[in-house]
């Protein structure tokens, strides 16, 4: 077994990918919150480029649920780096506990700067990100760049918490920085004819025209909250938010639910890497 394989095995045991499946639960008394994740490699010829974080962590007197999907492109190194560093950088921000949303924005920016500095090692590729931090099972803070998505269900009704950063929607911002958005027949809109998302970490050669600023939202977890789904666009290309919620709402096991969603996406002919995290608020 190589050193890299040993590291991946250790990460998997700690609740990280690229293990393809896993589960865990909250330790807060009186709350029954469980999570599970499942990843499936797509039909492309490159290595798996999706990475996840799914774990509960005790910090001081607070329990944090840390959940993230990182969908790499032009290589997996930036997604791998985000998996190892982004949450640490967020939690190191001095105002994390008092101004959580600002701390997340600052950590995203500083992490992207570090990735660009390390482009010689990490390559010219990039990654989308959607992160969800659950504070004491009560307050959920979701941030994202790109088109990996977070969807919450309240009494069975799906509500999208993240923003899909599509080049067509952000054309003005891209053009104001000197870039352009291609729109060729049979293809999706692309930044400078290359990238199908308008915001991402990395992508050094496109960075002048790309943003890494996240959209950040706060959602309070109440008795009406059923579940949370985080997934890469390999799922959302073939399923609507409500279809995803409906297909797992009556399931009990979060890991089985995450696996079910990936299998459903495959059955609907999704060819992309598919990664999915499900959190149940029982």
Protein Blocks (a to p, Z undefined) as FASTA:
>chain_A
ZZklmmmmmmmmnopafbfbdcdddfbehiacdddddddddfbfbdcfbdcddddddehj
bccddddddddeeijklmmmmmmmmmmmmmmpmklmmmmmlmmmmmmmmmmmmmmmmmmm
nojadcdddddddehhlaccdddedjbdcdddeehiacdfbdcddfklmmmmmmmnopac
dddehiacdeehlaccfbdeejlllmmmpcfbdcdddddddfklmbdcdddfklmmmpcf
klmmmmmmmpmblklmmmmmmmmmmmnopabdcdddddddZZ
